[in-house]
Amino acid sequence: MTETEAPPSSIEVSIERQIATIALKRPQARNAVDDAMRGELVAALDKLAADTAVRAVIVTGRGAAFCAGGDIAGMQQRLEAPAGEIAINGWHRQQRTHRLMATLHDLPKPTIAAVNGAAAGLGCDLALCCDFIIASDAASFIMSYVLRGLIPDGGGMYFLPRRVGLARAKELIFSGRRVDAKEALEIGMADRVVSADRLLTAARDWAEELAQGSAAAIALSKSILNASFETTADAVFAAGSQAQGICYTTREHRESVAAFLAKRPRAAKDPPR
């Protein structure tokens, strides 16, 4: 690579039938997240969030792994910094990681992690940040942070208990043990399991099903649901009232009411508004 050439992209974004797929593309590193990939993911998610033609987003990996977590080589470089800089450098890196996870979690569209292989550490957190997880029968999940002397820093301590319960989340985080696809489905860590050759097809079909409704109603519902465990019923009702007021003004609502009264079937795939 010459000085004028840009480094190869570590992700690949494709859009088909209103569904965007983000593929992690560092197979030589088992799709481990380095600084470059982190920045590319944030930029891609910001762009997709603003694209009204995109109704849902799938995150998957190229090669044998979904995502092996944080880049170990990057960890070594971080430890080689002067002692007085390690903590603040780590704080800045944490801020960038939290920006990525918050951007994915708060994306105003349905998100699906299509876990094709190992999802370890930060890779496991990345999957848990999505609204739904569909796993291939070759997938596995491991909260491997403790094996590196670390704590889950990509949202796993928030998202995992909400999927599997507090006690089981503690057991998985404290032990750092591997969970195969079958167990992940049984304990609620994954929502669906399919054969490896059907993973992306099944993920796209599911994404299309989830994205059939009003884009505005889905975005508003998601924003309220994401905060519902941390708030009161009264606050959810209040937020719902405000969101419903917005929905009343959308063309989707107006057209669906008119179609119902005229006894016209709703289009299977209405265009985004």
C-alpha positions in Angstrom: 0.0 0.0 0.0 1.4 3.4 -1.0 1.2 6.5 1.1 -1.7 7.8 -1.0 -3.8 4.6 -0.8 -6.5 4.3 1.8 -6.3 1.3 4.0 -8.8 -1.5 3.1 -12.2 -1.2 4.7 -12.9 -3.5 7.7 -16.6 -3.6 7.0 -18.9 -4.1 4.0 -22.3 -2.5 3.7 -24.9 -3.7 1.2 -28.6 -2.8 0.8 -31.1 -5.2 -0.7 -34.9 -4.8 -0.7 -34.7 -2.0 1.9 -32.6 -4.2 4.3 -29.0 -3.1 5.0 -26.4 -5.7 5.9 -23.2 -4.7 7.7 -20.6 -7.4 7.4 -17.5 -7.3 9.6 -14.6 -8.0 7.2 -11.4 -8.8 9.1 -11.5 -12.6 8.7 -7.7 -12.8 9.3 -8.3 -11.4 12.8 -11.6 -13.3 13.3 -13.3 -9.9 12.8 -11.8 -8.5 16.0 -12.7 -4.8 16.5 -9.8 -2.4 16.2 -9.9 1.4 16.2 -10.5 1.6 12.4 -13.4 -0.8 12.4 -15.0 0.9 15.4 -14.9 4.3 13.5 -16.2 2.7 10.3 -19.1 1.0 12.1 -20.2 4.3 13.8 -20.1 6.1 10.4 -22.0 3.4 8.7 -24.7 3.3 11.4 -25.1 7.0 11.4 -25.6 7.0 7.6 -28.1 4.1 7.7 -30.0 5.8 10.5 -30.6 8.8 8.3 -31.4 6.8 5.1 -35.2 6.6 4.9 -34.9 3.9 2.2 -33.4 1.5 4.7 -36.0 -0.2 6.9 -33.9 -2.6 9.0 -30.2 -3.5 9.6 -28.5 -6.8 9.9 -25.0 -7.2 11.4 -23.0 -10.3 10.6 -19.4 -11.5 10.1 -17.4 -12.7 7.1 -15.4 -15.9 7.5 -15.6 -18.4 10.3 -16.3 -15.9 13.2 -18.9 -13.3 13.9 -16.5 -11.2 16.0 -13.7 -12.3 18.3 -14.0 -9.2 20.4 -11.4 -6.5 20.9 -8.2 -6.6 19.0 -5.5 -8.2 21.2 -2.7 -6.5 19.3 -4.3 -3.2 20.1 -4.5 -4.2 23.8 -0.7 -4.9 23.8 0.0 -1.5 22.2 -2.2 0.2 24.8 -0.2 -1.4 27.6 3.1 -0.3 26.1 2.1 3.4 26.5 3.8 5.4 29.3 2.2 4.4 32.7 0.8 7.9 33.2 -1.1 7.7 29.9 -2.6 4.2 30.0 -5.7 5.2 32.1 -6.7 8.3 30.1 -6.0 6.6 26.7 -8.2 3.8 27.9 -10.9 6.3 28.9 -10.9 7.8 25.4 -11.1 4.4 23.9 -14.0 3.5 26.1 -15.9 6.6 25.0 -15.5 5.5 21.4 -16.7 2.0 22.2 -19.7 3.3 24.1 -20.5 5.6 21.2 -20.6 2.6 18.9 -22.8 0.5 21.2 -25.2 3.3 21.9 -25.5 4.1 18.2 -26.3 0.5 17.4 -28.7 0.1 20.3 -30.6 3.4 19.6 -30.8 3.0 15.9 -34.4 3.9 15.0 -34.9 0.8 12.9 -35.1 -2.9 13.8 -31.6 -4.5 14.1 -30.7 -8.2 13.9 -27.4 -9.8 14.7 -26.9 -12.7 12.3 -24.2 -14.6 14.3 -22.4 -16.9 11.9 -19.7 -18.2 14.3 -17.9 -17.2 17.5 -19.1 -14.0 19.2 -16.6 -13.4 22.0 -16.1 -10.5 24.4 -16.9 -7.3 22.6 -18.3 -9.4 19.7 -20.8 -10.9 22.1 -21.8 -7.4 23.4 -22.2 -6.3 19.8 -24.7 -9.0 19.1 -26.5 -8.3 22.4 -26.8 -4.6 21.5 -29.1 -5.6 18.6 -32.8 -5.9 19.0 -32.8 -9.6 17.9 -30.2 -12.4 17.5 -30.4 -15.1 15.0 -27.6 -17.6 15.2 -26.3 -20.3 12.9 -26.0 -23.8 14.4 -22.2 -23.2 14.2 -22.4 -20.1 16.4 -21.2 -19.7 19.9 -21.2 -17.0 22.5 -18.6 -16.3 25.2 -18.3 -13.4 27.7 -14.5 -13.8 27.6 -13.5 -10.6 29.3 -12.6 -12.3 32.6 -10.2 -14.5 30.7 -8.3 -11.3 29.9 -8.5 -9.8 33.3 -11.2 -7.4 32.2 -14.9 -6.6 32.8 -17.5 -6.5 30.0 -17.3 -2.9 28.7 -19.4 -3.1 25.5 -22.8 -3.1 27.2 -22.9 -6.8 28.2 -23.5 -6.1 31.9 -26.6 -4.1 30.8 -28.0 -6.3 28.0 -27.2 -9.8 29.1 -29.2 -9.7 32.4 -32.2 -8.4 30.4 -32.0 -11.5 28.2 -31.1 -14.3 30.5 -31.7 -13.0 34.0 -29.3 -11.6 36.6 -28.1 -14.9 38.1 -27.4 -16.5 34.8 -25.7 -13.4 33.5 -23.4 -13.4 36.5 -22.5 -17.1 35.9 -21.7 -16.5 32.2 -19.6 -13.3 33.0 -17.8 -14.8 36.0 -17.0 -18.1 34.3 -16.2 -16.8 30.8 -17.5 -20.2 29.5 -18.6 -20.9 25.9 -22.3 -21.1 25.1 -23.2 -23.0 22.0 -26.2 -22.1 19.7 -28.5 -24.7 21.2 -28.0 -23.5 24.8 -28.1 -19.8 23.7 -31.6 -20.5 22.3 -32.7 -22.3 25.4 -31.7 -19.5 27.8 -32.9 -16.6 25.6 -29.4 -15.4 24.6 -30.4 -16.0 21.0 -33.9 -15.7 19.6 -33.7 -18.1 16.6 -31.2 -20.8 15.4 -31.0 -21.9 11.8 -28.5 -23.9 9.7 -25.4 -22.0 8.6 -26.4 -22.1 4.9 -29.7 -20.4 5.7 -28.5 -17.8 8.2 -28.4 -14.6 6.0 -31.6 -15.6 4.1 -33.5 -16.2 7.3 -32.1 -13.0 8.8 -33.3 -11.0 5.7 -36.7 -12.6 5.7 -37.1 -11.8 9.4 -35.9 -8.2 8.9 -38.4 -7.7 6.1 -41.2 -9.0 8.3 -40.2 -6.6 11.1 -39.9 -3.7 8.8 -43.4 -3.9 7.2 -45.1 -1.5 9.6 -44.8 2.3 9.9 -41.2 3.4 10.1 -42.2 6.2 12.4 -44.2 4.0 14.7 -41.4 1.5 14.9 -38.8 4.1 15.7 -40.9 5.7 18.4 -41.9 2.4 19.9 -38.3 1.3 20.0 -37.1 4.5 21.8 -39.7 3.9 24.5 -39.2 0.2 24.9 -35.4 0.6 25.2 -35.9 2.7 28.3 -38.9 0.9 29.8 -37.0 -1.2 32.3 -35.5 2.0 33.9 -38.6 4.0 34.1 -42.1 4.0 35.6 -45.4 3.0 34.1 -46.5 6.6 34.3 -43.4 7.7 32.4 -44.0 5.1 29.7 -47.6 6.3 29.3 -46.5 9.9 29.1 -43.8 9.0 26.4 -46.4 6.9 24.6 -48.9 9.8 24.5 -46.3 12.1 23.0 -45.2 9.4 20.4 -48.9 8.7 19.5 -49.4 12.4 18.9 -46.6 12.2 16.3 -48.0 9.1 14.8 -51.4 10.8 14.3 -49.7 13.2 11.9 -47.9 10.7 9.7 -49.0 9.8 6.2 -48.8 6.1 7.1 -51.5 6.5 9.7 -53.7 8.6 7.5 -53.4 6.2 4.5 -53.9 3.1 6.6 -57.1 4.5 8.1 -58.4 5.5 4.7 -57.6 2.0 3.3 -59.3 0.2 6.2 -62.5 2.3 5.8 -62.5 1.7 2.0 -61.9 -2.0 2.7 -58.7 -1.9 0.7 -55.9 -4.3 1.8 -52.8 -2.6 3.1 -49.9 -2.9 0.8 -47.5 -5.7 1.8 -44.5 -3.4 1.7 -45.5 0.2 1.9 -42.6 2.6 0.9 -40.9 4.4 3.8 -42.3 7.8 4.7 
